[in-house]
Amino acid sequence: MDLACPCEPGEPCHGDVLLEWAALSPLALEVRTAATRVRVDRQRVFHGLQPMYDADELAAVLTQDVHLDFGGTVDFDPGDGIPQRCDTRTWNYYLKKQRLHEDAVTIRLMEVFG
């Protein structure tokens, strides 16, 4: 598809973001979309508006096990807002441990890299 925009050459462009998203794997796109929707809902609630998305559905995406045939890494938010990166095996172990010992899982996937 062709994409035209009014952005000046050499300046940041929304088209660059669209191209980046188009190159993501299906899993990475699903996680990035859910993480973006969480941020949108947080902003809406902060401004006194109702959330647009179902929190349970977003949480299911952002707390899923990640199995990549070729390895990979994930970025996650351990609850303090500071992203951390680990390999997918460590993420799955950490998530499993959280599920066994806490009522609510506080960590959330932010990004998946293959």
Secondary structure, 3 states (H helix, E strand, C coil): CCCCCCCCCCCCCHHHHHHHHHCCCHHHHHHHHHHHHHHHHHHHHHCCCCCCCCHHHHHHHHCCCCCCCCCCEEEEECCCCCCEEEEHHHHHHHHHHHHHHCCCCCCEEEEEEC
